[in-house]
Amino acid sequence: MMSPRRVASTLAVVALFVAPVRAQQTHILVLTGLSGDPAYAEQFHTWATTLIDAATERYELPAEQVTYLGEKTTIDPERVDGRSTRENVEQAFRDIADQAQPSDHVLVLLIGHGSYNSGESRFNLPGRDLTAKDYALLLDLLSAQQVTFVNAATSSGGFIEALSGEGRTVVTATRSGGQWNETVFGGYFVAAFSDAEDESDQNKDGRVSMLEAFEYATAQVARVYESDGRLQTEHALLDDNGDGEGAREPDPLTTDGAMARTLFITAGEGAGLAQLPDDPALRALYLERLELQEQIEALQLTRGGLDDALYQAEMEKLLVAMALKSREIRALEGDEVGPPND
């Protein structure tokens, strides 16, 4: 047990860190792999551009912070930046590492088919594939950034253990490499930032976190299989606490989700402020919640340098405060939806 003096000293350190941080910006890398069929190629492209359009139009992300590599550039020469070959993918990670600032958010989305052989998971690309271990090495280039890595492909479950680590949120469409049937998770994940934003934005703060997108997508996947009367053959997982074990139902207070709930698609300082409500009282509550969000993000930067019990206690206080603030907002809004959309 820590002594009272040690606790006081550590809390002072926390207080230094738990302050407004530099405006976080998002960098996005979207990869579509081998399709094997024109219908899949079109579907993968639609999912990719749905996310890109939401990022650049809805969330005002600069185009230079978005990279789209696809199986064939001919499907959309104006928008596909290059083929998703092993060499181009590796170069894209290096480019983002050079461009991104410390603590920026990097969102990587893989859309396509995967495979699992001899205990090794891979994402199928034109030419030589990249394995989960290969992507783990590429993510080492982004050790100063917060990373959300979403593998929406078949047989993607094996990526959780390989990529899990500090500062990383890893999402897979399946719970194991053995779930090799076609997945629909990716379509709903990107829809959470687009047409389904009103539904996926659970706390009505005018933006969708990685956790909210995950929860929306998993709920929709279950609904589709049930309505079709089919046995569900994909079960998405999320890991953001670095333990190498994904959660099907993340709980920020007990398992996974604490980091994912703080990560958004954002262009940085001032982004989203135009989406705040006009009502002064309601706007004040939204700004107070944004401040709590910044405190959570700052506290996460101290993880590993603080006593774990103290870190968990401080994080729980902030998460509870966030939940209470969201309750105040919902009570004041009544039946109205949160901030207006563009």
N, C-alpha and C positions, 0 to 999 in steps of 0.2 A: 504494500500500500504506500502511496506517495505521502510524504510529510506535508503538513499544512504550508510550510514555506515553499516547498517544491511545487505544490498545487498553485499557490499564488503566483509564483514566478512563471509557471507554464501558462496560466491564464493571461498573464501580461503579454506573453508572446502571442497568444491567440488574438488578443485585442489588437495587436499591431497588424496582424494579417487580416483579421475580419474587418475590412474596410473596403470602400468602393475600389474595384480593380479596373485596370485598363479595359476599355471597351473591346469585348471579344468579337472577332470576326470569323466567319465560316468560310472554309474552302471545300469545294465538293469535287470528288472524282467519281464519275459514273462509268462502269464497265458493262457492256453487254457481250456475252460470249457466243460460242457456237450455238446456232439455232437448230440446225438439222432439218428445218422445215420452214417455208416462207411464212406460214401462219405464226409460228413462234417468233420469227424475226420481226414481224410487224408488232406483235404483242410486246416484245422486249423493248423495241424502239419507243412504243407508246408510253410504257412505264417510265423509261429513262427521261423522255421529254416532258412528261407530267411533272416530275420532280424538278427538272431544270427550269421549266416555265414558272413554277411556284416560287423557286428560289430567286430568280431574276426579276420577276414581275411583282409577285405578292410581297416578298421580303426584300426586294431591291438590292439583291446581291450583285456586285459588279461582274460582268461577263468574264473578265480575266481571272476571276476566282472560281470558275467552273470549267472542268475538263470532261469531255465526253469522248470515250474511245469505244468503237463498236466493231462488230464482226466485219461489216462492209461499209465503207464510207459512201457508197453509191445510194444507200437507202435515204440519205439526207445530207448531201455534200455541204450544205450551208451550216449544218449544226454539228456534224460529227467531226471532231478534231483530228482523228486518225484511227487506224485499225487497232484493235485490242490485242496486239501481239505481245508476247512476253517482253520484248525489248522496249516497246512503247509504254507498257504498263510500268516497268521499272523506271523509265525516264520520267514518267508523270509523277511518281512518288518523289523522285529527286527534285523535280521542279517545285512541287508543293513545299517540300522541306526548305528550299531556298527562299520561297516567297512568304511562308507563314511566320508570324511572330510568336514568341513564347506565349503559351496559354490560349492561342487561337484554337478554334474548333475545326477539325478536319473530318468531313463526312465522306466515307467511301461506301459505295453501293454496287454490289455485284448482282447482275441480272442474267440468268441463263440456266445452263445445265451443269451439274456437278457429278462427281463420281467418287467412289470409295473402294480402293483395292489394296489388299495386303496391309491394312491398318493405316493407309495414307489417304487423306482427303484432298481433293483438287477441284479447281474451277476450270471448266473446259474452254480453251481459247483457240483461235485460229493459229495453228502451228503448235509449238510446245506449250503445254499447260504450266500453270504455276500451282504449287501445292500449298496447303495451309502453312507449312513450315517456311516456304518461300515468302509468303505474305507477312509472316511474323518477323522475318529479317527486314522487310521493307518498312514495317511499322516502327522498327528501331530508329529509322531516320526521323521519326516524328515524336521522339521521346519528350520533347519540350512542349508538345501540343496535347490537347485533349482530343481523343480520336473516337469516333463512332464508326464501327466497321459492320456493315450489314450485308450478309451473304444470303440473298433471297433465292438461291438456286436449290435444286434437288441435292440430296445427300450432303447437306451443308453442316450438319450437326458437329462433325469432327473439328470444325474451325474454332469452337469455343475453347477447348483445352489448349490448342496450339497458340491462340492469339491472346488469351486472357493475360491481363497485366495491369499495373498501376496506370491510371489515366486513360484507360480504354473501356469503352462500352462495346461489347461484341454481341451481335444479334444474328441468329441463324433461323432459316425458315423451317428447319427440321431438327428433331432432337437427337438424331444419330445419322451416321453415314448410310445406314440401311434403309432410310426412308427416301426411296429413289423415284417415287411417282411425281408427276407434274405438280408444281406448287403454285398457289395463288396468293400467297402471303405478300409478295413484292408489290402486286397491284394495289392492295389495300394499304400497305405501308406508305406508298407515295401519294395515294389519294388522301391520306390523313393531312397532308400539307396543302391540298388543292380543293377539290369539290366537297370533300367531307370535313373540311376544317371546322365548321360549326359544331359538328358532332364530336370530333376527336379532341378539340380544345376543351377538356373537361373542366378546368378551373376558370374558363372564360377570361383569360388575360390577353387575348388577341394574338397569341402565338402558340405553336404546338411543339412540345418538348419531344425528345427522342423516346421517352417513356410513354407519353401519351400516344404517339404514333404506333408504338409497339402494342400497347393495350387495345387501341382501336383495331389494328390489323388482326390480332389474334381473335378478338371477339367476332369480327366479320368472317374470318375463315371458318370458325366453328358454326356460325349461323348458316353459311352457304352449304357446308357438308350436311348439316342437319336438315335443311330445307330440301336438299336433293335426295335425302334418304340414303346417303352414302357413308361408309365407314371413314372416319377422318384419317388420312394418311400423311398428314404433316402437322407437326406440333412445334411451334416456334419457341426459341429460348433466348433469354437475355442474361448476360453476365457483365457486371460493372464493378464488382468488388475485388476482382483479381484472384478469386479462389479456383478458377478453372471449371466451375460448375454453373451451368445456366439454370435460370429459374423460369418456369412456365407462367407463374403468377408472381411477378416481382413485388416485393414489399420493401420500400426504402428504409423502414425502421428495423427490419429483421434479416432480410436477405439481400436482394439486388434492387437497383432502381434509384438509389440516392443520387448517383452521378447523372444517370440518364434523364432525370427530371430537371436537371439544371442546364441541359444542352439543347440549343435551338439552332435554327437557320437564321443567322443575323448578319447584317452588314456593319454592325458596330454601333458606335455612339450615336444616339438619336434615333436609331432604327426602331420602328414600332411605336414611337411616342405619338405619332399622328393617329394611332389607333386607340389612344386612350379616350375615355368618355369625356364629354363636355361638362357634365355635372361636377361642380367643385368637390363635393364630399366624396363622390365615387372616384374621381380622379386622384384624390389624395390617398385613398385606400390602395389604388392600383400602384401608385408610386411607392408607397410603403412596402407593398409586396415585392416590387422590383428591387428595393433595397435589401430585403431579406434574401432574395435570390442571389444578389451580389455577395452577401455575407456567406452564404452556403458555398458559393464557388471559391471564395477566398479561403474558407476553412479547409476545403478539399486540398488546396495547395500545401497545407501543413501536414497532411497525412504522411506518416512514416517518420516525422520529426517530433511527434507528440506521443505521450502515453496513450495507448489505444483506448483504454477505458475513458479517459478524459475526452479524447476525440469523439467517441461514440456519444458521450453525454452531451457535449456541446452541439453535435450534429442533430441529436434528437430534439433538443430545445428549439433549434432553428426550424426543423421540419414541422414540429408541432405549431410553432408560431406562424409558419406559412399556411398550415391547414386552417388555423383559426382566422387568419386574415382573409383567406378565400371564403370562409363561411360568412364573415362580415360583408364581403362584397356580394355574395349571393343573396343575403338577406336584404341588402339595400337595393339590389337590382330587381328583386321580386321575380316576376315571371319574364322579365326582359332579358334578352341575350346581352352579352358583354359589349365590348367596344365595337363600333360599326366596322364592317369590312369595306374595302375599296370596291 
